[in-house]
Amino acid sequence: MRVLLHTPLKPPDSPTPSGDREMARGLARLLCRLGHRVIMPAASRVAPGVPAPANHLALERAARRRAAQLIARWRALPAGHPEHFDLWFTYHCYYRKPDWLGPIVTRALGIPYVIAEASHAPRRAQGPTRLGHRAVERALAAADLVLTVNPRDVAGVRTRLRPGTRQLRLPPFIDTAPFQAAPRTSNDPPLLLSVGMMRTRDKLESYRVLAKALGFVKDLAWQALLVGDGPARHEIEALMAPLNQGGERVRFVGAVPHAELPALYAAADLYLWPAINEAYGMAFLEAQAAGLPVVAGRTGGVPAVVADGVTGLLTPVGDAAAFAAAVARLLGAPAERARLGAAAAARVAAHHDERAAAHALAAALGALR
């Protein structure tokens, strides 16, 4: 089958690291692994970035024109043309970046329409976000299959589906092999690792909680490594600066190519991320696949990927004191860190490896035929 992969938020070849990019890449790999041909024609691509709600009306009008062009082009293509497609597959559809194209194109062409990772938030139905919200509702109503990645989205999405439309869980996944293969090391003092983009809003707030929590445990022995970059880096460096008085305890390494991340995870002793408004966090899967125990905020879909007390410790989201207490507990318990890390690697390999995801996706797509 030839599958048009549509990624409204961030394409697989985006130069900006993010969990959304990695999931898009992972889905492309899964589709190819199952023998499908993935295409992303220029006419189906959308501008990068999240537009302001005030621009949504213009975007909807432009999308209708783009959809008409796509439909006309597809109908004019000879059978077997490289841009001919049998299924439209959209990854990530939510009120800030909905799928404006898919419902129109698939209805006109009479081809299946699949959405992976959609969210429906009724509170967005009024005010400036209403157009994007309505676009999500139209997409869900048009879908033939919805794959839900974050368990918190299941109920909201289900209410907007046509009778008979299948909704299946597709747990977030990674290729665990590179993370399992990297040789583990231990450090004295323990090395704490965080991986996250340094941008405003929720990411910055997570770094703010992290800095406060590390301040609570500054009298304990540890070193910290922060991986990531972005427009808020200077502000984050200022947040961490008091921790470096008298010596460099917190190091910034900037953005790191994804292929180099397994070695960084393997060289650390504990993975930390407060997870403010985190959907689920691909880095949690990567860290655990490498055998790292996790301390994280209990929010969104994080409890679905980090098992509290089994692969790490979850604390009330935004509670820096509770986060610090969990860090202190594991800093003082190397045997517990080892137990949690071993369980983390086993759990991710069993439930979040892309081989398991490929089986689930194959069954889901097979039901469309």
Order of alpha helices (4+ residues) and beta strands (2+ residues): beta-alpha-beta-alpha-beta-alpha-beta-alpha-beta-alpha-beta-alpha-beta-alpha-beta-alpha-beta-alpha-beta-alpha-beta-alpha-beta-alpha-alpha-alpha
